[in-house]
Amino acid sequence: MENPIKNKNILLGVTGSIAAYKAVELASQLTKAGSNVDVILTPAAEKLVSPLTFRSVTGKKVFTDADLWDTTSHIAHINLALPADIMLIAPATASTIAKLAHGQADNLLTLTALAIRCPLVVAPAMDTGMYSNAFTQENLEILEKHDITILGPDEGHLASGLSGKGRMLEARVLLGSLRFLLSRENPLAGKKVIVTAGGTQEPLDPVRVLTNHSSGKQGYALAQAALDAGADVTLISAPTSMTPPEGVKTISIQTAEEMHTAMLKEIKQTDAVIMAAAVADFRPTSKKAEKIKKEGKLSEIELEATIDILKELGEWKRSHKPDLVLIGFAAESEKLVENARKKLEQKNLNLIVANDISRNDAGFAVDTNAVTLLFKDGKRQDLPLQDKEAVAQKIIDILIQFMQS
Ligand SMILES: Cc1cc2nc3c(=O)[nH]c(=O)nc-3n(C[C@H](O)[C@H](O)[C@H](O)COP(=O)(O)O)c2cc1C
């Protein structure tokens, strides 16, 4: 599945908040992602940022109140409203929020917001006092009651120099939220998918851990691809530097045991599990309460096996839920296909993604991956070297087929 915002008609309404400059970045990112972005500015927004700035990043005409009363354009607000797949007002001032809550339509933006047939999303931006004001809060409640999605605001530094709640969400977050909202009717809608990611850490003492080189990139790309396909996604993540995609439910864990506990809590309502995490096979038998001293002797670390989560899931699938889809990863440095096929069978998986970690352009910590897919029915498919997002999309396309068969 491609990015759900690609080729979508997105109406971006910009109002008179100082955060209007951030909407330029948003319009730029949306355009780069392949959306068709029509920007509407209120008269107050025009004073803070020029229509030409938006035109320069979207490459398209930008709409202002001049278009509303222009005798050469035919009913601008209806022409903008009808083809829209989603309308986002970002930033949304207290004044525009008040107008929306009461159906007031005295400029091109508020008029278009009344005329749309698509979902409306609002990203407030204002001073903390204005935001907590009882009128603003009541107006936001009215919007929510009418199924208008409110995104943010965030806490943090405000243009006034004060700090508090009122900051507009960053462009990256707003784009991720639109991506999520536009995916909700895709083929995996209503399906619950668990993705695990990252390398678990097994503590030796309060400062040291046993871990591996997993970056979490492939797992996070899988979580995003499953969201794009419409699924409700739970990401059980070991520590990584990655930012979870918007719309995902993230459970942060450190050890294999914590991952196992989180999995048991989630598994009952789940339709598919993709185990992309590099879970420790061994852990220190005991965690020392105090830091092991350099001066002390440490010639050996005693280890014990961790629980094989995927194997346990495979047994549970056999005894309780035969239609549970299980997808595993096998990172191997030798006899790739042979070892991976063994795991596929032993763990009762639908698919195993075999990763040759002896290559330096695939597997751990790099942006690309070259994998071999092995299916339960004996089929094998070798995917060429490609970025981890493309590998993730391919795996989710296969998951969609599993779910539909
Ligand atoms: C420099 C400047 C910054 C402003 N920033 C905000 C803001 O962040 N949020 C807000 O609700 N109003 C803000 N205002 C007030 C609005 O611009 C004003 O209420 C205006 O009428 C809003 O019109 P609009 O919602 O149609 O764009 C600001 C005003 C100025 C002069």
The ligand as an SDF file (V2000), in Angstrom:
LIG
                    3D

 31 33  0  0  0  0  0  0  0  0999 V2000
    0.9970   38.8770   15.7970 C   0  0  0  0  0  0  0  0  0  0  0  0
   -0.3030   38.2290   16.1150 C   0  0  0  0  0  0  0  0  0  0  0  0
   -0.3280   36.9150   16.5130 C   0  0  0  0  0  0  0  0  0  0  0  0
   -1.5360   36.2850   16.8450 C   0  0  0  0  0  0  0  0  0  0  0  0
   -1.5080   34.9890   17.2190 N   0  0  0  0  0  0  0  0  0  0  0  0
   -2.6730   34.3880   17.5520 C   0  0  0  0  0  0  0  0  0  0  0  0
   -2.6740   33.0170   17.9390 C   0  0  0  0  0  0  0  0  0  0  0  0
   -1.6360   32.3380   17.9780 O   0  0  0  0  0  0  0  0  0  0  0  0
   -3.8520   32.4450   18.2480 N   0  0  0  0  0  0  0  0  0  0  0  0
   -5.0240   33.1340   18.2120 C   0  0  0  0  0  0  0  0  0  0  0  0
   -6.0620   32.5400   18.5280 O   0  0  0  0  0  0  0  0  0  0  0  0
   -5.0580   34.4280   17.8400 N   0  0  0  0  0  0  0  0  0  0  0  0
   -3.9160   35.0690   17.5040 C   0  0  0  0  0  0  0  0  0  0  0  0
   -3.9360   36.3820   17.1200 N   0  0  0  0  0  0  0  0  0  0  0  0
   -5.2360   37.0760   17.0210 C   0  0  0  0  0  0  0  0  0  0  0  0
   -5.9360   36.7460   15.7270 C   0  0  0  0  0  0  0  0  0  0  0  0
   -5.1210   37.0880   14.6180 O   0  0  0  0  0  0  0  0  0  0  0  0
   -7.2680   37.4770   15.6460 C   0  0  0  0  0  0  0  0  0  0  0  0
   -8.1410   36.9750   16.6270 O   0  0  0  0  0  0  0  0  0  0  0  0
   -7.8950   37.3840   14.2800 C   0  0  0  0  0  0  0  0  0  0  0  0
   -9.1210   38.0380   14.2730 O   0  0  0  0  0  0  0  0  0  0  0  0
   -8.0920   35.9210   13.8970 C   0  0  0  0  0  0  0  0  0  0  0  0
   -8.7390   35.8750   12.6600 O   0  0  0  0  0  0  0  0  0  0  0  0
   -8.8810   34.4910   11.8750 P   0  0  0  0  0  0  0  0  0  0  0  0
   -9.2140   33.4610   12.8520 O   0  0  0  0  0  0  0  0  0  0  0  0
   -9.9860   34.7540   10.9050 O   0  0  0  0  0  0  0  0  0  0  0  0
   -7.5880   34.2790   11.1530 O   0  0  0  0  0  0  0  0  0  0  0  0
   -2.7380   37.0230   16.7800 C   0  0  0  0  0  0  0  0  0  0  0  0
   -2.7100   38.3650   16.3890 C   0  0  0  0  0  0  0  0  0  0  0  0
   -1.5220   38.9590   16.0700 C   0  0  0  0  0  0  0  0  0  0  0  0
   -1.5320   40.4200   15.6810 C   0  0  0  0  0  0  0  0  0  0  0  0
  1  2  1  0
  2  3  1  0
  2 30  2  0
  3  4  2  0
  4  5  1  0
  4 28  1  0
  5  6  2  0
  6  7  1  0
  6 13  1  0
  7  8  2  0
  7  9  1  0
  9 10  1  0
 10 11  2  0
 10 12  1  0
 12 13  2  0
 13 14  1  0
 14 15  1  0
 14 28  1  0
 15 16  1  0
 16 17  1  0
 16 18  1  0
 18 19  1  0
 18 20  1  0
 20 21  1  0
 20 22  1  0
 22 23  1  0
 23 24  1  0
 24 25  2  0
 24 26  1  0
 24 27  1  0
 28 29  2  0
 29 30  1  0
 30 31  1  0
M  END
$$$$
